[in-house]
Amino acid sequence: MKLLKIEKSSRLNKRLVAIFEKDNGKLKKVHFGLKNPKKGTYIDTGDKELRKNYRTRHQRDLKTKDPSRPGYLSYYLLWGDSKSLKENIKSYKKQFNL
């Protein structure tokens, strides 16, 4: 699977959509992230305490072992190590060989 791009979601309550190309050549769209979270995300606020709390609550999302799931995308892109979405995407692609 290969991550082709991340763009603004067309869904009413979702923030972004990840577009993957599967090994068979078909596209897979995964919408993720709340459009307007009350406290924002780490890439919005840079609040490390907020990020720590989010990651603690959502650690269970990683049990699927599927990096194309919405939980993974939010965890690593919106709540990643950097305040830059671009940097988080780069890191995510490298970490999961996408």
N, CA, C and O atoms as a Tinker XYZ file with bonds, in Angstrom:
   392  protein
     1  N      0.843000   -1.176000    0.000000    73     2
     2  CA     0.000000    0.000000    0.000000    64     1     3
     3  C      0.890000    1.242000    0.000000    63     2     4     5
     4  O      1.971000    1.250000    0.590000    81     3
     5  N      0.417000    2.281000   -0.668000    73     3     6
     6  CA     1.183000    3.519000   -0.772000    64     5     7
     7  C      0.274000    4.710000   -0.465000    63     6     8     9
     8  O     -0.842000    4.789000   -0.978000    81     7
     9  N      0.745000    5.622000    0.361000    73     7    10
    10  CA     0.003000    6.843000    0.644000    64     9    11
    11  C      0.258000    7.819000   -0.489000    63    10    12    13
    12  O      1.396000    8.231000   -0.714000    81    11
    13  N     -0.799000    8.190000   -1.204000    73    11    14
    14  CA    -0.656000    9.108000   -2.327000    64    13    15
    15  C     -0.721000   10.567000   -1.890000    63    14    16    17
    16  O      0.124000   11.378000   -2.268000    81    15
    17  N     -1.747000   10.892000   -1.081000    73    15    18
    18  CA    -1.869000   12.277000   -0.623000    64    17    19
    19  C     -2.836000   12.398000    0.535000    63    18    20    21
    20  O     -3.637000   11.504000    0.810000    81    19
    21  N     -2.735000   13.535000    1.204000    73    19    22
    22  CA    -3.636000   13.924000    2.283000    64    21    23
    23  C     -4.270000   15.227000    1.834000    63    22    24    25
    24  O     -3.573000   16.151000    1.417000    81    23
    25  N     -5.588000   15.301000    1.919000    73    23    26
    26  CA    -6.260000   16.541000    1.533000    64    25    27
    27  C     -7.456000   16.793000    2.437000    63    26    28    29
    28  O     -7.810000   15.955000    3.266000    81    27
    29  N     -8.068000   17.945000    2.270000    73    27    30
    30  CA    -9.232000   18.325000    3.057000    64    29    31
    31  C    -10.381000   17.358000    2.762000    63    30    32    33
    32  O    -10.637000   17.023000    1.605000    81    31
    33  N    -11.064000   16.918000    3.810000    73    31    34
    34  CA   -12.154000   15.958000    3.660000    64    33    35
    35  C    -13.415000   16.636000    3.138000    63    34    36    37
    36  O    -13.688000   17.797000    3.440000    81    35
    37  N    -14.171000   15.888000    2.352000    73    35    38
    38  CA   -15.460000   16.370000    1.852000    64    37    39
    39  C    -16.587000   16.029000    2.826000    63    38    40    41
    40  O    -17.713000   16.498000    2.660000    81    39
    41  N    -16.293000   15.228000    3.825000    73    39    42
    42  CA   -17.313000   14.861000    4.817000    64    41    43
    43  C    -17.518000   16.003000    5.801000    63    42    44    45
    44  O    -16.579000   16.704000    6.179000    81    43
    45  N    -18.748000   16.167000    6.194000    73    43    46
    46  CA   -19.164000   17.286000    7.032000    64    45    47
    47  C    -18.368000   17.421000    8.328000    63    46    48    49
    48  O    -17.935000   18.520000    8.675000    81    47
    49  N    -18.172000   16.318000    9.046000    73    47    50
    50  CA   -17.543000   16.406000   10.367000    64    49    51
    51  C    -16.100000   15.908000   10.401000    63    50    52    53
    52  O    -15.528000   15.771000   11.482000    81    51
    53  N    -15.499000   15.635000    9.240000    73    51    54
    54  CA   -14.130000   15.143000    9.201000    64    53    55
    55  C    -13.184000   16.209000    8.651000    63    54    56    57
    56  O    -13.565000   17.015000    7.803000    81    55
    57  N    -11.963000   16.199000    9.141000    73    55    58
    58  CA   -10.991000   17.228000    8.803000    64    57    59
    59  C    -10.189000   16.921000    7.537000    63    58    60    61
    60  O    -10.040000   17.772000    6.661000    81    59
    61  N     -9.675000   15.688000    7.458000    73    59    62
    62  CA    -8.797000   15.315000    6.360000    64    61    63
    63  C     -9.190000   13.961000    5.789000    63    62    64    65
    64  O     -9.928000   13.194000    6.408000    81    63
    65  N     -8.682000   13.686000    4.595000    73    63    66
    66  CA    -8.853000   12.373000    3.980000    64    65    67
    67  C     -7.493000   11.938000    3.457000    63    66    68    69
    68  O     -6.777000   12.713000    2.823000    81    67
    69  N     -7.149000   10.681000    3.735000    73    67    70
    70  CA    -5.920000   10.094000    3.219000    64    69    71
    71  C     -6.303000    9.213000    2.036000    63    70    72    73
    72  O     -7.252000    8.432000    2.106000    81    71
    73  N     -5.558000    9.350000    0.966000    73    71    74
    74  CA    -5.828000    8.544000   -0.219000    64    73    75
    75  C     -4.658000    7.597000   -0.420000    63    74    76    77
    76  O     -3.523000    8.016000   -0.649000    81    75
    77  N     -4.966000    6.304000   -0.329000    73    75    78
    78  CA    -3.967000    5.245000   -0.466000    64    77    79
    79  C     -4.181000    4.524000   -1.791000    63    78    80    81
    80  O     -5.298000    4.453000   -2.302000    81    79
    81  N     -3.105000    3.999000   -2.329000    73    79    82
    82  CA    -3.201000    3.095000   -3.470000    64    81    83
    83  C     -2.862000    1.705000   -2.947000    63    82    84    85
    84  O     -1.769000    1.467000   -2.434000    81    83
    85  N     -3.818000    0.794000   -3.085000    73    83    86
    86  CA    -3.598000   -0.585000   -2.644000    64    85    87
    87  C     -2.666000   -1.292000   -3.618000    63    86    88    89
    88  O     -2.399000   -0.792000   -4.711000    81    87
    89  N     -2.179000   -2.445000   -3.216000    73    87    90
    90  CA    -1.276000   -3.225000   -4.052000    64    89    91
    91  C     -1.920000   -3.653000   -5.368000    63    90    92    93
    92  O     -1.221000   -3.884000   -6.355000    81    91
    93  N     -3.251000   -3.760000   -5.386000    73    91    94
    94  CA    -3.961000   -4.158000   -6.605000    64    93    95
    95  C     -4.281000   -2.954000   -7.511000    63    94    96    97
    96  O     -4.929000   -3.112000   -8.545000    81    95
    97  N     -3.824000   -1.747000   -7.117000    73    95    98
    98  CA    -4.024000   -0.549000   -7.921000    64    97    99
    99  C     -5.276000    0.241000   -7.590000    63    98   100   101
   100  O     -5.445000    1.353000   -8.089000    81    99
   101  N     -6.167000   -0.310000   -6.753000    73    99   102
   102  CA    -7.392000    0.401000   -6.377000    64   101   103
   103  C     -7.079000    1.460000   -5.323000    63   102   104   105
   104  O     -6.129000    1.327000   -4.552000    81   103
   105  N     -7.899000    2.515000   -5.305000    73   103   106
   106  CA    -7.733000    3.590000   -4.329000    64   105   107
   107  C     -8.571000    3.314000   -3.090000    63   106   108   109
   108  O     -9.657000    2.739000   -3.168000    81   107
   109  N     -8.053000    3.732000   -1.963000    73   107   110
   110  CA    -8.753000    3.619000   -0.681000    64   109   111
   111  C     -8.717000    5.001000   -0.038000    63   110   112   113
   112  O     -7.644000    5.566000    0.174000    81   111
   113  N     -9.907000    5.546000    0.275000    73   111   114
   114  CA   -10.004000    6.850000    0.945000    64   113   115
   115  C    -10.375000    6.631000    2.399000    63   114   116   117
   116  O    -11.306000    5.889000    2.713000    81   115
   117  N     -9.637000    7.286000    3.281000    73   115   118
   118  CA    -9.895000    7.166000    4.717000    64   117   119
   119  C    -10.036000    8.577000    5.298000    63   118   120   121
   120  O     -9.071000    9.340000    5.336000    81   119
   121  N    -11.240000    8.910000    5.746000    73   119   122
   122  CA   -11.514000   10.211000    6.350000    64   121   123
   123  C    -11.189000   10.114000    7.837000    63   122   124   125
   124  O    -11.496000    9.112000    8.483000    81   123
   125  N    -10.564000   11.164000    8.376000    73   123   126
   126  CA   -10.169000   11.115000    9.783000    64   125   127
   127  C    -10.078000   12.507000   10.387000    63   126   128   129
   128  O    -10.005000   13.510000    9.676000    81   127
   129  N    -10.084000   12.547000   11.704000    73   127   130
   130  CA    -9.938000   13.792000   12.460000    64   129   131
   131  C    -11.226000   14.595000   12.515000    63   130   132   133
   132  O    -11.916000   14.745000   11.507000    81   131
   133  N    -11.544000   15.106000   13.685000    73   131   134
   134  CA   -12.702000   15.987000   13.820000    64   133   135
   135  C    -12.429000   17.302000   13.115000    63   134   136   137
   136  O    -11.310000   17.812000   13.156000    81   135
   137  N    -13.435000   17.847000   12.473000    73   135   138
   138  CA   -13.273000   19.097000   11.735000    64   137   139
   139  C    -12.908000   20.256000   12.665000    63   138   140   141
   140  O    -11.962000   20.992000   12.385000    81   139
   141  N    -13.630000   20.423000   13.745000    73   139   142
   142  CA   -13.376000   21.525000   14.676000    64   141   143
   143  C    -13.352000   21.029000   16.117000    63   142   144   145
   144  O    -14.299000   21.272000   16.865000    81   143
   145  N    -12.285000   20.335000   16.521000    73   143   146
   146  CA   -12.242000   19.852000   17.907000    64   145   147
   147  C    -12.205000   21.033000   18.879000    63   146   148   149
   148  O    -11.584000   22.058000   18.599000    81   147
   149  N    -12.871000   20.881000   20.013000    73   147   150
   150  CA   -12.993000   21.976000   20.983000    64   149   151
   151  C    -11.647000   22.557000   21.397000    63   150   152   153
   152  O    -11.484000   23.776000   21.464000    81   151
   153  N    -10.692000   21.690000   21.673000    73   151   154
   154  CA    -9.392000   22.168000   22.152000    64   153   155
   155  C     -8.345000   22.198000   21.050000    63   154   156   157
   156  O     -7.209000   22.604000   21.299000    81   155
   157  N     -8.690000   21.784000   19.855000    73   155   158
   158  CA    -7.712000   21.724000   18.775000    64   157   159
   159  C     -6.876000   20.461000   18.873000    63   158   160   161
   160  O     -7.062000   19.645000   19.776000    81   159
   161  N     -5.950000   20.307000   17.931000    73   159   162
   162  CA    -5.049000   19.164000   17.933000    64   161   163
   163  C     -3.636000   19.675000   18.193000    63   162   164   165
   164  O     -3.420000   20.879000   18.331000    81   163
   165  N     -2.701000   18.777000   18.259000    73   163   166
   166  CA    -1.316000   19.189000   18.512000    64   165   167
   167  C     -0.783000   20.064000   17.393000    63   166   168   169
   168  O     -0.029000   21.001000   17.655000    81   167
   169  N     -1.154000   19.785000   16.156000    73   167   170
   170  CA    -0.659000   20.626000   15.060000    64   169   171
   171  C     -1.294000   22.016000   15.097000    63   170   172   173
   172  O     -0.762000   22.957000   14.508000    81   171
   173  N     -2.439000   22.148000   15.791000    73   171   174
   174  CA    -3.090000   23.457000   15.932000    64   173   175
   175  C     -2.516000   24.248000   17.100000    63   174   176   177
   176  O     -2.270000   25.449000   16.990000    81   175
   177  N     -2.307000   23.559000   18.222000    73   175   178
   178  CA    -1.982000   24.251000   19.465000    64   177   179
   179  C     -0.536000   24.107000   19.910000    63   178   180   181
   180  O      0.010000   25.015000   20.538000    81   179
   181  N      0.090000   22.983000   19.594000    73   179   182
   182  CA     1.443000   22.723000   20.086000    64   181   183
   183  C      1.472000   22.377000   21.568000    63   182   184   185
   184  O      2.534000   22.385000   22.190000    81   183
   185  N      0.308000   22.072000   22.133000    73   183   186
   186  CA     0.183000   21.762000   23.557000    64   185   187
   187  C      0.608000   20.311000   23.816000    63   186   188   189
   188  O     -0.119000   19.374000   23.486000    81   187
   189  N      1.783000   20.143000   24.406000    73   187   190
   190  CA     2.335000   18.803000   24.640000    64   189   191
   191  C      1.530000   18.002000   25.655000    63   190   192   193
   192  O      1.443000   16.779000   25.540000    81   191
   193  N      0.947000   18.656000   26.635000    73   191   194
   194  CA     0.126000   17.973000   27.635000    64   193   195
   195  C     -1.149000   17.430000   26.978000    63   194   196   197
   196  O     -1.566000   16.307000   27.261000    81   195
   197  N     -1.755000   18.220000   26.115000    73   195   198
   198  CA    -2.940000   17.799000   25.376000    64   197   199
   199  C     -2.609000   16.591000   24.488000    63   198   200   201
   200  O     -3.395000   15.648000   24.392000    81   199
   201  N     -1.434000   16.633000   23.841000    73   199   202
   202  CA    -0.988000   15.513000   22.993000    64   201   203
   203  C     -0.771000   14.254000   23.829000    63   202   204   205
   204  O     -1.186000   13.164000   23.434000    81   203
   205  N     -0.127000   14.400000   24.970000    73   203   206
   206  CA     0.125000   13.250000   25.841000    64   205   207
   207  C     -1.191000   12.604000   26.267000    63   206   208   209
   208  O     -1.315000   11.379000   26.252000    81   207
   209  N     -2.162000   13.413000   26.643000    73   207   210
   210  CA    -3.462000   12.903000   27.069000    64   209   211
   211  C     -4.187000   12.202000   25.919000    63   210   212   213
   212  O     -4.776000   11.138000   26.110000    81   211
   213  N     -4.144000   12.795000   24.735000    73   211   214
   214  CA    -4.781000   12.185000   23.568000    64   213   215
   215  C     -4.146000   10.826000   23.272000    63   214   216   217
   216  O     -4.848000    9.831000   23.090000    81   215
   217  N     -2.831000   10.796000   23.228000    73   215   218
   218  CA    -2.124000    9.557000   22.900000    64   217   219
   219  C     -2.381000    8.463000   23.936000    63   218   220   221
   220  O     -2.461000    7.285000   23.586000    81   219
   221  N     -2.507000    8.839000   25.185000    73   219   222
   222  CA    -2.810000    7.868000   26.232000    64   221   223
   223  C     -4.208000    7.283000   26.018000    63   222   224   225
   224  O     -4.401000    6.071000   26.108000    81   223
   225  N     -5.172000    8.150000   25.735000    73   223   226
   226  CA    -6.552000    7.690000   25.517000    64   225   227
   227  C     -6.693000    6.838000   24.258000    63   226   228   229
   228  O     -7.508000    5.917000   24.217000    81   227
   229  N     -5.907000    7.143000   23.244000    73   227   230
   230  CA    -6.088000    6.498000   21.944000    64   229   231
   231  C     -5.036000    5.447000   21.605000    63   230   232   233
   232  O     -4.938000    5.028000   20.451000    81   231
   233  N     -4.270000    5.027000   22.562000    73   231   234
   234  CA    -3.273000    3.982000   22.358000    64   233   235
   235  C     -3.936000    2.714000   21.821000    63   234   236   237
   236  O     -3.338000    1.976000   21.038000    81   235
   237  N     -5.166000    2.470000   22.246000    73   235   238
   238  CA    -5.905000    1.283000   21.822000    64   237   239
   239  C     -6.181000    1.265000   20.319000    63   238   240   241
   240  O     -6.357000    0.195000   19.737000    81   239
   241  N     -6.221000    2.434000   19.690000    73   239   242
   242  CA    -6.461000    2.508000   18.242000    64   241   243
   243  C     -5.357000    1.821000   17.446000    63   242   244   245
   244  O     -5.571000    1.417000   16.303000    81   243
   245  N     -4.182000    1.690000   18.048000    73   243   246
   246  CA    -3.041000    1.113000   17.344000    64   245   247
   247  C     -3.036000   -0.410000   17.379000    63   246   248   249
   248  O     -2.203000   -1.040000   16.729000    81   247
   249  N     -3.953000   -1.004000   18.128000    73   247   250
   250  CA    -4.012000   -2.461000   18.240000    64   249   251
   251  C     -4.399000   -3.134000   16.932000    63   250   252   253
   252  O     -4.157000   -4.329000   16.759000    81   251
   253  N     -4.991000   -2.393000   16.014000    73   251   254
   254  CA    -5.399000   -2.966000   14.730000    64   253   255
   255  C     -4.192000   -3.315000   13.863000    63   254   256   257
   256  O     -4.297000   -4.146000   12.961000    81   255
   257  N     -3.060000   -2.693000   14.129000    73   255   258
   258  CA    -1.832000   -2.898000   13.355000    64   257   259
   259  C     -2.029000   -2.578000   11.870000    63   258   260   261
   260  O     -1.341000   -3.128000   11.011000    81   259
   261  N     -2.984000   -1.677000   11.579000    73   259   262
   262  CA    -3.270000   -1.258000   10.208000    64   261   263
   263  C     -3.075000    0.251000   10.107000    63   262   264   265
   264  O     -3.949000    1.009000   10.528000    81   263
   265  N     -1.939000    0.705000    9.554000    73   263   266
   266  CA    -1.655000    2.135000    9.506000    64   265   267
   267  C     -2.579000    2.946000    8.597000    63   266   268   269
   268  O     -2.468000    4.171000    8.544000    81   267
   269  N     -3.485000    2.283000    7.885000    73   267   270
   270  CA    -4.426000    3.028000    7.054000    64   269   271
   271  C     -5.751000    3.300000    7.783000    63   270   272   273
   272  O     -6.670000    3.866000    7.190000    81   271
   273  N     -5.859000    2.916000    9.025000    73   271   274
   274  CA    -7.074000    3.149000    9.814000    64   273   275
   275  C     -7.115000    4.594000   10.315000    63   274   276   277
   276  O     -6.066000    5.202000   10.530000    81   275
   277  N     -8.316000    5.149000   10.503000    73   275   278
   278  CA    -8.437000    6.535000   10.965000    64   277   279
   279  C     -7.722000    6.805000   12.289000    63   278   280   281
   280  O     -7.153000    7.880000   12.481000    81   279
   281  N     -7.751000    5.832000   13.198000    73   279   282
   282  CA    -7.078000    6.002000   14.486000    64   281   283
   283  C     -5.582000    6.217000   14.330000    63   282   284   285
   284  O     -5.000000    7.071000   14.999000    81   283
   285  N     -4.960000    5.449000   13.454000    73   283   286
   286  CA    -3.531000    5.606000   13.170000    64   285   287
   287  C     -3.250000    6.974000   12.562000    63   286   288   289
   288  O     -2.322000    7.674000   12.967000    81   287
   289  N     -4.068000    7.338000   11.585000    73   287   290
   290  CA    -3.848000    8.605000   10.886000    64   289   291
   291  C     -3.926000    9.793000   11.849000    63   290   292   293
   292  O     -3.074000   10.681000   11.816000    81   291
   293  N     -4.941000    9.805000   12.696000    73   291   294
   294  CA    -5.058000   10.894000   13.674000    64   293   295
   295  C     -3.890000   10.884000   14.650000    63   294   296   297
   296  O     -3.298000   11.922000   14.943000    81   295
   297  N     -3.570000    9.693000   15.147000    73   295   298
   298  CA    -2.505000    9.545000   16.142000    64   297   299
   299  C     -1.171000   10.073000   15.617000    63   298   300   301
   300  O     -0.472000   10.808000   16.315000    81   299
   301  N     -0.822000    9.699000   14.390000    73   299   302
   302  CA     0.491000   10.051000   13.858000    64   301   303
   303  C      0.533000   11.363000   13.081000    63   302   304   305
   304  O      1.589000   11.991000   13.001000    81   303
   305  N     -0.594000   11.793000   12.507000    73   303   306
   306  CA    -0.568000   13.016000   11.706000    64   305   307
   307  C     -1.042000   14.246000   12.476000    63   306   308   309
   308  O     -0.367000   15.275000   12.477000    81   307
   309  N     -2.189000   14.145000   13.125000    73   307   310
   310  CA    -2.714000   15.304000   13.860000    64   309   311
   311  C     -2.083000   15.444000   15.242000    63   310   312   313
   312  O     -1.988000   16.545000   15.783000    81   311
   313  N     -1.656000   14.319000   15.805000    73   311   314
   314  CA    -1.090000   14.307000   17.157000    64   313   315
   315  C      0.345000   13.799000   17.150000    63   314   316   317
   316  O      0.824000   13.292000   18.165000    81   315
   317  N      1.028000   13.926000   16.037000    73   315   318
   318  CA     2.386000   13.411000   15.881000    64   317   319
   319  C      3.422000   14.187000   16.674000    63   318   320   321
   320  O      3.083000   15.068000   17.464000    81   319
   321  N      4.685000   13.854000   16.458000    73   319   322
   322  CA     5.779000   14.458000   17.211000    64   321   323
   323  C      6.051000   15.906000   16.830000    63   322   324   325
   324  O      6.621000   16.663000   17.616000    81   323
   325  N      5.644000   16.293000   15.628000    73   323   326
   326  CA     5.901000   17.650000   15.152000    64   325   327
   327  C      4.605000   18.460000   15.129000    63   326   328   329
   328  O      3.513000   17.897000   15.048000    81   327
   329  N      4.736000   19.779000   15.200000    73   327   330
   330  CA     3.576000   20.658000   15.057000    64   329   331
   331  C      3.252000   20.887000   13.585000    63   330   332   333
   332  O      2.269000   21.552000   13.258000    81   331
   333  N      4.071000   20.342000   12.707000    73   331   334
   334  CA     3.892000   20.498000   11.263000    64   333   335
   335  C      3.230000   19.257000   10.671000    63   334   336   337
   336  O      3.746000   18.148000   10.805000    81   335
   337  N      2.094000   19.447000   10.020000    73   335   338
   338  CA     1.423000   18.331000    9.368000    64   337   339
   339  C      2.333000   17.730000    8.301000    63   338   340   341
   340  O      2.394000   16.509000    8.152000    81   339
   341  N      3.021000   18.559000    7.578000    73   339   342
   342  CA     3.923000   18.103000    6.521000    64   341   343
   343  C      5.014000   17.181000    7.085000    63   342   344   345
   344  O      5.305000   16.131000    6.512000    81   343
   345  N      5.604000   17.581000    8.196000    73   343   346
   346  CA     6.645000   16.763000    8.841000    64   345   347
   347  C      6.069000   15.445000    9.364000    63   346   348   349
   348  O      6.701000   14.394000    9.254000    81   347
   349  N      4.865000   15.515000    9.933000    73   347   350
   350  CA     4.233000   14.301000   10.449000    64   349   351
   351  C      3.907000   13.322000    9.318000    63   350   352   353
   352  O      4.039000   12.110000    9.493000    81   351
   353  N      3.488000   13.833000    8.172000    73   351   354
   354  CA     3.214000   12.972000    7.018000    64   353   355
   355  C      4.494000   12.286000    6.558000    63   354   356   357
   356  O      4.508000   11.085000    6.288000    81   355
   357  N      5.554000   13.055000    6.475000    73   355   358
   358  CA     6.859000   12.519000    6.057000    64   357   359
   359  C      7.312000   11.398000    7.002000    63   358   360   361
   360  O      7.757000   10.341000    6.555000    81   359
   361  N      7.196000   11.638000    8.287000    73   359   362
   362  CA     7.590000   10.663000    9.303000    64   361   363
   363  C      6.706000    9.414000    9.241000    63   362   364   365
   364  O      7.202000    8.291000    9.336000    81   363
   365  N      5.415000    9.614000    9.083000    73   363   366
   366  CA     4.447000    8.522000    9.004000    64   365   367
   367  C      4.748000    7.617000    7.804000    63   366   368   369
   368  O      4.761000    6.392000    7.925000    81   367
   369  N      4.990000    8.238000    6.649000    73   367   370
   370  CA     5.297000    7.463000    5.441000    64   369   371
   371  C      6.575000    6.638000    5.618000    63   370   372   373
   372  O      6.646000    5.489000    5.182000    81   371
   373  N      7.570000    7.229000    6.254000    73   371   374
   374  CA     8.832000    6.531000    6.480000    64   373   375
   375  C      8.662000    5.385000    7.488000    63   374   376   377
   376  O      9.157000    4.279000    7.271000    81   375
   377  N      7.967000    5.660000    8.572000    73   375   378
   378  CA     7.778000    4.668000    9.633000    64   377   379
   379  C      7.032000    3.431000    9.145000    63   378   380   381
   380  O      7.357000    2.312000    9.540000    81   379
   381  N      6.033000    3.630000    8.289000    73   379   382
   382  CA     5.194000    2.513000    7.852000    64   381   383
   383  C      5.461000    2.096000    6.389000    63   382   384   385
   384  O      4.684000    1.346000    5.799000    81   383
   385  N      6.558000    2.589000    5.826000    73   383   386
   386  CA     6.941000    2.239000    4.447000    64   385   387
   387  C      5.799000    2.437000    3.450000    63   386   388   389
   388  O      5.476000    1.555000    2.655000    81   387
   389  N      5.208000    3.614000    3.524000    73   387   390
   390  CA     4.091000    3.925000    2.634000    64   389   391
   391  C      4.529000    4.892000    1.566000    63   390   392
   392  O      3.727000    5.277000    0.715000    81   391
